[in-house]
Amino acid sequence: MKQKFHTLELKTKGPGLYDVTDAVASFVGDAGVGNGLLTCFVRHTSASLLIQENADPDVLKDLENFMRRIVSRDAGLYRHTTEGPDDMPAHIRAALTQTSLSIPIHKGNWLLGTWQGIYLFEHRDAPHSRQIALHIFGD
């Protein structure tokens, strides 16, 4: 049984979806695992991870717009406001999405679908440095 760890560092420029598919694919290719499991875990409470369509960029814009509509930025609604008016909405958005992804590896290939990509979903307004922990294990 093999296992390998890596941390992706990503600089964001504000809210939106940031494609990390190629960086994760490179890690998977270098790991030398034939059959196993890849775990991706974002190490933050105001960002999340998604597997989403990577063919039409309008999908990503629509997802960001949808989140803005369903999660209010009205600071009067929240107790936790010490880190700014975008912080509690960012925590709610992260709670509605995912902090961890599991992707099977079969015959040395990850089993993402043809139109699927992996994205960091940044929920804060200001630029941030984000970390995604990657762990792969298998034979």
N, C-alpha and C positions, 0 to 999 in steps of 0.2 A: 504494500500500500504506500503510495506517494502522497505527499501534501506539500503545498507551497503557499506562501503568503506574500502579499504586496499591498502597498497603500498608494492609491492614486491621489494626487494633489491637483485641485482644480480651483482656478480663480474665476469667480463669477462677477458679473457687472450689474446685478440686480435681478428682479424677478424674471423667471422664464425657465425653459427646458434646455439643458446643455447636453449635447450628444457625447457620450463617453464610450460608444460602441467599439470604435477602433482600438482604443487603449485597452479595453477589457479583452477584446479578441486577441490582441498581441500577447497579453498575459496568459491566456488560455493556450495559445499556440506554443509558447515557450515552456509551458509547464510539463509537457510530455506525458499527460494523462490520457489513457485510451478510453476508459469508461469510469465515470465518477460524477461528482457534483461540484458546481461552482456556486459559491455564496458571495454576494455583493452586499455590503452593509455600510450605510452612510452614518458617520459618527457625529451627527448633529441633530438638534431637536427643532430646527426651523428650516430644514430642507428634507427632501425625500428622494426616492428612486422610483422610476417607472420603466416598464417595458411598453413601448408604444410604437405606432406606425412611424416609419422613417422615410416614406416615399413622398408625402405631401406636407410641406412645412405649415400649411394652413391648419392642420390637425393640432400642432403645437401651439399656435396662436389661439385657436379656439379653446384649448384646455386652459391656458392662462386666463383668457377672458371669462370663462366659466367660473374658475376659482375666484376671480375678483367679484363676480356677481353673488356667489353663494356665501362668501366669508366677508362680513362687513369689516371695514377699517374704522368704524366709529369708536373712538377710544372710550366714549361714555358707556359702552357695553361691557367693558372689561375691568377687572381689578388690577391685573398685571399690566402696568403701563410704564414701568421704570426704564425699560430698554427702548422705548419709542413706540409710536402708534402702529408700526407695522409688526411688532414682535408677537403679540398675542394672536393676531390673525395668522402669522407664519406658523405658530405652534398648532393652531387648529387645522390649517392646510396640511401640515405634516401628519397630523393624527388621522386625517381622512384618506391619506395615501399610504405609502409603504416606506419603511426604513431598511428593509432587507429583501433581496431577491434570491431565489434558488433556480439554477439553470442546469439541467442534466447535460452530461458530456457522454457521447457515444461514438466509439471508433475514432477518437481524437477530435471530434467536432462538437461544438456546442449546438444544442437543438433549438436555437432561436428560429422563428419562422422567417420566411422570405422578406417580409416587409416590417420586421420587428427590429427595433433598436433599443439600447439602454440609455436612459437619460437621468441626469441629476436635475431635480426640480427645485430651483431656488425660490424661496418664499419671502426673503427679506429684500428691502429696497436698496440698501447700500451694497457695494461690492464686498464679497467675503472670500476667504480661503476655505475650501471644503475638502474633506478627506473621505475617500471611499475605501474601506478595507475589503480586500479580495482574498478569498481562501478557496483553494481547489484541492480536492482529494479524490483518490481513486487508484486504479491499477493501470 
